[in-house]
Amino acid sequence: MQQYRANPYASPSANGIGRAGVPAGFRDIAYDYVLPASLLANGTLNAQMGVNTDSDFCWRALVFNSTGVFSVKFSDSDSFELSNSAIISANIQGDPSSPWPILPEIIIPAGGRIGLELLDLSGVDNTLNFLFRGAKRFTLG
């Protein structure tokens, strides 16, 4: 099998979210988790996207859709925050063909979760839909 090699000079979206770095003894299968959410005008919401218990999840990219501007702060299964402050949605660029890359990938253990602290900034009710793109990681054998 040919080893995937990313172009170090290309943008993350041009390189895609290939199989680089899959450890020996493991197999990755592409998988997406979807989390719908609703925010009231200027409201806050703490949401969690649970990972199935059959495998770890390798979070590699994010795609979202919303009806208004919001901010978000992500955390992992151990409640470790993935940024020092909330990220405004306008700064998370990406669409299904070129999602916002998560580099390096974040491993969420089987049965774990991705936490989201959401704040509406639009002043009106806001409907959100997050797609966490990545892979289920299974052990071989």
C-alpha atoms as a printed R data frame, in Angstrom:
    type eleno elety resid chain resno       x      y      z
1   ATOM     1    CA   MET     A     1   0.000  0.000  0.000
2   ATOM     2    CA   GLN     A     2   1.307  3.433 -0.909
3   ATOM     3    CA   GLN     A     3   1.946  5.785  2.018
4   ATOM     4    CA   TYR     A     4  -0.062  9.037  1.978
5   ATOM     5    CA   ARG     A     5   2.199 12.084  1.941
6   ATOM     6    CA   ALA     A     6   0.890 15.600  2.312
7   ATOM     7    CA   ASN     A     7   2.343 18.468  0.318
8   ATOM     8    CA   PRO     A     8   3.990 20.690  2.975
9   ATOM     9    CA   TYR     A     9   3.513 23.792  0.788
10  ATOM    10    CA   ALA     A    10  -0.195 23.297  0.064
11  ATOM    11    CA   SER     A    11  -3.083 24.583  2.151
12  ATOM    12    CA   PRO     A    12  -4.742 22.083  4.512
13  ATOM    13    CA   SER     A    13  -7.888 22.000  2.369
14  ATOM    14    CA   ALA     A    14  -5.834 21.227 -0.753
15  ATOM    15    CA   ASN     A    15  -4.133 18.339  1.040
16  ATOM    16    CA   GLY     A    16  -7.432 16.900  2.188
17  ATOM    17    CA   ILE     A    17  -7.833 14.808  5.305
18  ATOM    18    CA   GLY     A    18  -6.054 11.654  4.203
19  ATOM    19    CA   ARG     A    19  -4.646  8.699  6.116
20  ATOM    20    CA   ALA     A    20  -1.366 10.285  7.169
21  ATOM    21    CA   GLY     A    21  -0.256  9.093 10.567
22  ATOM    22    CA   VAL     A    22  -2.431  6.000 11.054
23  ATOM    23    CA   PRO     A    23  -0.393  3.939 13.530
24  ATOM    24    CA   ALA     A    24   0.602  0.365 12.765
25  ATOM    25    CA   GLY     A    25  -1.972 -2.119 14.018
26  ATOM    26    CA   PHE     A    26  -4.912  0.227 13.473
27  ATOM    27    CA   ARG     A    27  -7.424  0.826 10.712
28  ATOM    28    CA   ASP     A    28  -9.326  4.052 10.082
29  ATOM    29    CA   ILE     A    29 -12.763  4.182  8.472
30  ATOM    30    CA   ALA     A    30 -14.089  7.582  7.388
31  ATOM    31    CA   TYR     A    31 -16.937  8.679  9.633
32  ATOM    32    CA   ASP     A    32 -18.906 11.845 10.410
33  ATOM    33    CA   TYR     A    33 -20.810 12.866 13.519
34  ATOM    34    CA   VAL     A    34 -23.570 15.484 13.272
35  ATOM    35    CA   LEU     A    35 -24.732 17.753 16.091
36  ATOM    36    CA   PRO     A    36 -27.735 20.045 15.588
37  ATOM    37    CA   ALA     A    37 -28.204 22.909 18.079
38  ATOM    38    CA   SER     A    38 -30.478 25.897 18.600
39  ATOM    39    CA   LEU     A    39 -29.566 29.141 20.323
40  ATOM    40    CA   LEU     A    40 -31.997 31.759 21.569
41  ATOM    41    CA   ALA     A    41 -31.209 35.404 20.755
42  ATOM    42    CA   ASN     A    42 -28.008 36.322 22.662
43  ATOM    43    CA   GLY     A    43 -28.327 32.979 24.468
44  ATOM    44    CA   THR     A    44 -25.741 30.455 25.549
45  ATOM    45    CA   LEU     A    45 -25.720 26.680 25.294
46  ATOM    46    CA   ASN     A    46 -23.370 23.985 26.557
47  ATOM    47    CA   ALA     A    47 -23.702 21.041 24.177
48  ATOM    48    CA   GLN     A    48 -21.954 17.695 23.835
49  ATOM    49    CA   MET     A    49 -21.440 15.474 20.830
50  ATOM    50    CA   GLY     A    50 -21.057 11.897 22.105
51  ATOM    51    CA   VAL     A    51 -18.782  9.361 20.408
52  ATOM    52    CA   ASN     A    52 -19.976  5.777 19.924
53  ATOM    53    CA   THR     A    53 -18.483  3.154 22.215
54  ATOM    54    CA   ASP     A    54 -17.302  0.850 19.393
55  ATOM    55    CA   SER     A    55 -14.160  2.829 18.476
56  ATOM    56    CA   ASP     A    56 -12.093  5.947 19.054
57  ATOM    57    CA   PHE     A    57 -12.900  8.947 16.851
58  ATOM    58    CA   CYS     A    58 -10.110 10.821 15.043
59  ATOM    59    CA   TRP     A    59 -11.462 14.354 14.618
60  ATOM    60    CA   ARG     A    60  -9.860 15.808 11.481
61  ATOM    61    CA   ALA     A    61 -12.154 18.567 10.206
62  ATOM    62    CA   LEU     A    62 -15.220 20.666 10.989
63  ATOM    63    CA   VAL     A    63 -18.089 21.873  8.821
64  ATOM    64    CA   PHE     A    64 -20.952 23.934 10.184
65  ATOM    65    CA   ASN     A    65 -24.047 25.764  9.027
66  ATOM    66    CA   SER     A    66 -25.834 28.493 10.983
67  ATOM    67    CA   THR     A    67 -28.529 31.109 10.552
68  ATOM    68    CA   GLY     A    68 -26.502 33.772 12.384
69  ATOM    69    CA   VAL     A    69 -23.166 34.688 13.941
70  ATOM    70    CA   PHE     A    70 -22.067 32.857 17.088
71  ATOM    71    CA   SER     A    71 -18.947 32.005 19.057
72  ATOM    72    CA   VAL     A    72 -17.829 28.548 20.121
73  ATOM    73    CA   LYS     A    73 -15.242 27.029 22.430
74  ATOM    74    CA   PHE     A    74 -14.490 23.312 22.007
75  ATOM    75    CA   SER     A    75 -13.307 20.871 24.668
76  ATOM    76    CA   ASP     A    76 -12.343 17.205 24.658
77  ATOM    77    CA   SER     A    77 -13.502 14.253 26.775
78  ATOM    78    CA   ASP     A    78 -11.350 15.372 29.712
79  ATOM    79    CA   SER     A    79 -12.908 18.888 29.588
80  ATOM    80    CA   PHE     A    80  -9.592 20.205 28.240
81  ATOM    81    CA   GLU     A    81 -10.390 23.371 26.280
82  ATOM    82    CA   LEU     A    82  -8.978 23.373 22.757
83  ATOM    83    CA   SER     A    83  -8.512 27.170 22.610
84  ATOM    84    CA   ASN     A    84  -7.837 29.879 25.172
85  ATOM    85    CA   SER     A    85 -10.964 31.813 24.171
86  ATOM    86    CA   ALA     A    86 -14.117 31.415 22.107
87  ATOM    87    CA   ILE     A    87 -13.821 31.453 18.303
88  ATOM    88    CA   ILE     A    88 -16.213 33.629 16.310
89  ATOM    89    CA   SER     A    89 -17.985 31.622 13.610
90  ATOM    90    CA   ALA     A    90 -16.787 33.987 10.854
91  ATOM    91    CA   ASN     A    91 -13.229 32.837 11.657
92  ATOM    92    CA   ILE     A    92 -14.055 29.168 11.050
93  ATOM    93    CA   GLN     A    93 -13.980 29.006  7.282
94  ATOM    94    CA   GLY     A    94 -15.001 25.809  5.596
95  ATOM    95    CA   ASP     A    95 -17.634 24.014  3.595
96  ATOM    96    CA   PRO     A    96 -18.217 20.334  2.804
97  ATOM    97    CA   SER     A    97 -15.724 20.374 -0.071
98  ATOM    98    CA   SER     A    98 -12.982 22.119  1.948
99  ATOM    99    CA   PRO     A    99 -13.728 21.754  5.664
100 ATOM   100    CA   TRP     A   100 -11.945 23.613  8.454
101 ATOM   101    CA   PRO     A   101  -9.009 21.296  9.267
102 ATOM   102    CA   ILE     A   102  -8.193 20.119 12.777
103 ATOM   103    CA   LEU     A   103  -4.403 19.794 12.746
104 ATOM   104    CA   PRO     A   104  -3.122 17.643 14.249
105 ATOM   105    CA   GLU     A   105  -6.142 15.379 14.509
106 ATOM   106    CA   ILE     A   106  -7.713 15.051 17.957
107 ATOM   107    CA   ILE     A   107  -8.383 11.547 19.256
108 ATOM   108    CA   ILE     A   108 -11.656 11.292 21.170
109 ATOM   109    CA   PRO     A   109 -11.788  7.950 23.008
110 ATOM   110    CA   ALA     A   110 -14.644  5.488 22.530
111 ATOM   111    CA   GLY     A   111 -17.587  6.675 24.609
112 ATOM   112    CA   GLY     A   112 -16.023 10.131 24.909
113 ATOM   113    CA   ARG     A   113 -17.392 13.481 23.820
114 ATOM   114    CA   ILE     A   114 -16.631 16.793 22.170
115 ATOM   115    CA   GLY     A   115 -17.936 19.667 24.254
116 ATOM   116    CA   LEU     A   116 -19.138 22.978 22.830
117 ATOM   117    CA   GLU     A   117 -19.767 26.261 24.668
118 ATOM   118    CA   LEU     A   118 -21.949 28.298 22.305
119 ATOM   119    CA   LEU     A   119 -22.916 31.973 22.472
120 ATOM   120    CA   ASP     A   120 -25.261 33.659 20.002
121 ATOM   121    CA   LEU     A   121 -23.898 36.992 18.709
122 ATOM   122    CA   SER     A   122 -26.602 37.697 16.112
123 ATOM   123    CA   GLY     A   123 -29.332 38.960 18.427
124 ATOM   124    CA   VAL     A   124 -31.922 36.607 16.912
125 ATOM   125    CA   ASP     A   125 -32.696 32.905 17.342
126 ATOM   126    CA   ASN     A   126 -29.951 30.867 15.690
127 ATOM   127    CA   THR     A   127 -30.123 27.335 14.266
128 ATOM   128    CA   LEU     A   128 -26.767 25.526 14.013
129 ATOM   129    CA   ASN     A   129 -25.629 22.253 12.522
130 ATOM   130    CA   PHE     A   130 -22.105 20.931 13.163
131 ATOM   131    CA   LEU     A   131 -20.491 18.112 11.194
132 ATOM   132    CA   PHE     A   132 -17.418 16.597 12.843
133 ATOM   133    CA   ARG     A   133 -15.497 14.892 10.042
134 ATOM   134    CA   GLY     A   134 -12.899 12.258 10.727
135 ATOM   135    CA   ALA     A   135 -12.520  8.520 11.122
136 ATOM   136    CA   LYS     A   136 -13.401  5.690 13.459
137 ATOM   137    CA   ARG     A   137 -10.160  4.013 14.561
138 ATOM   138    CA   PHE     A   138 -10.220  0.251 15.079
139 ATOM   139    CA   THR     A   139  -7.463 -2.070 16.216
140 ATOM   140    CA   LEU     A   140  -6.533 -4.862 13.825
141 ATOM   141    CA   GLY     A   141  -6.693 -8.409 15.032
